[in-house]
Amino acid sequence: MNIAKNLITLKEQLPETCTLVAVSKTKPIELLQEAYDAGQRHFGENKVQEMTAKHEALPKDIHWHMIGHLQRNKVKYLAPFIYLIHSVDSERLLREINKQAKKHDRVIHCLLQMHIAQEESKFGFDENELDDVIALIKAGEFPAVQIDGLMGMATFTDDEEKITDEFRQLRYWFEKLRKSAGADIDAHVLSMGMSNDYVLAIREGSNMIRIGSSIFGARN
Ligand SMILES: *Cc1c(COP(=O)(O)O)cnc(C)c1O
């Protein structure tokens, strides 16, 4: 695996405005350092303990992205340093993030995760739940949280038409959210696309892709 080369190859395919998050879950510190040395600054992890350990070991100008399901009792460990939480999937989680952000005297930036895939197992809001949570946010319930946009994961399939439909749905909700901008909402991030579907995601308007295996190699 030539990490530096993989990063260059990916960057060549991205529009200027698209942020590449290097998903480094399960990978050892040395490989993250290699990506860092090649200029990569955005890293994504899906486990709190693994992220905090890597945060402690690596340079402090890294932007850490939480992309996995987040338990409320673990928010406190991320609160001091997290750059962006992509996986906000409940009002209760949002309340806890708000509480911990206040404690650390900061604003924590978040994306709302939308359920777009066919699989039952994937987390996220549906359209009605999105409307409900947006109403609460606009009512000023979470002053220490800033909503930057939406995140979603498409169905794991070879059916490009299906993936495109799902990304298009997410893009539609994103445009809707953009129009409802307010004090605690400034929707400018649309996080969609992974190693197997980022080309389709970019075509549908993604401006943040989360790439693991195409940078670091397959996970065990
Ligand atoms: C693991 C993961 C990725 C990256 O997956 P790859 O297929 O390795 O690129 C992206 N997003 C989320 C939410 C993940 O859990």
The ligand as a Gaussian input file, in Angstrom:
#p B3LYP/6-31G(d) Opt

LIG

0 1
 C      -15.781000       2.508000       7.343000
 C      -16.591000       3.669000       6.940000
 C      -16.256000       4.406000       5.779000
 C      -15.114000       4.058000       4.851000
 O      -15.342000       2.849000       4.200000
 P      -14.401000       2.349000       2.979000
 O      -15.271000       1.429000       2.236000
 O      -13.246000       1.650000       3.614000
 O      -13.985000       3.523000       2.216000
 C      -17.033000       5.522000       5.485000
 N      -18.071000       5.892000       6.256000
 C      -18.421000       5.207000       7.360000
 C      -19.584000       5.681000       8.168000
 C      -17.694000       4.075000       7.741000
 O      -18.071000       3.394000       8.836000

